[in-house]
């Protein structure tokens, strides 16, 4: 499982909250949330929990 699939599994909103907490706690720019992640969470795709994230799970089939 790659990093983007892992992010979808955890939940993009959860990752964003974690990174924002680190950025606030340490005031270090290396913990600044990626603009793409912020835009995605604002737009609604949260990962597997709602069927869309970096990958589209609504159309995925399992055999």
N, C-alpha and C positions, 0 to 999 in steps of 0.2 A: 504494500500500500504506500503510495507516494504522499508527499506533504499536502497536496490539495485535496486528495480523497480523505486524508486524516482530518483536515480542517472541516470538511463537510460532515464527517462523522461526529466530531466534537460539537460542531455548531459554530457558524461564523460569528453570531452574536456573542457567544461565550468567549471566543478567542478575542474579539474586540474588547470586551469588558476586562479581560485579563491584561491585555496589553495597555489599555488605558490606565488601569490600576498601577502597573509597573511604571508607566510614564509619570504619573502623578506622584508616586512614592519616591522615585529616584531622581526626578527632574533631569533625565538624561535623554538626549535626542535619539539614542539608539533604540529606545522603547516607544518612539512615536508611532502610532498606528499608520499602516500603509493606507494611502488615500483610496486605493481600489477596494480594500476591505471595508472602509467606512462607507463608500458609495454603495457597495453591494448590500450591506446591512440596512442602510437607509432605504434602498429600493425594494427590499423584502426577501431576496433569496437568502435563506439561513442555513442551507445544507440539507441533510437527509430529513430533518424534522418537518420540513414543509415541501420536500420533493425537488427543490432547486437550490443549487449553490454554484460551485465551480463546475459541477456536472448536473445533468438533468436526470433525476431519479424517477420522475413520473412516467417516463416512457421506457425505462429500463425493465427488462424481463429477466426472470430467473427460470432456469430449467430444472 
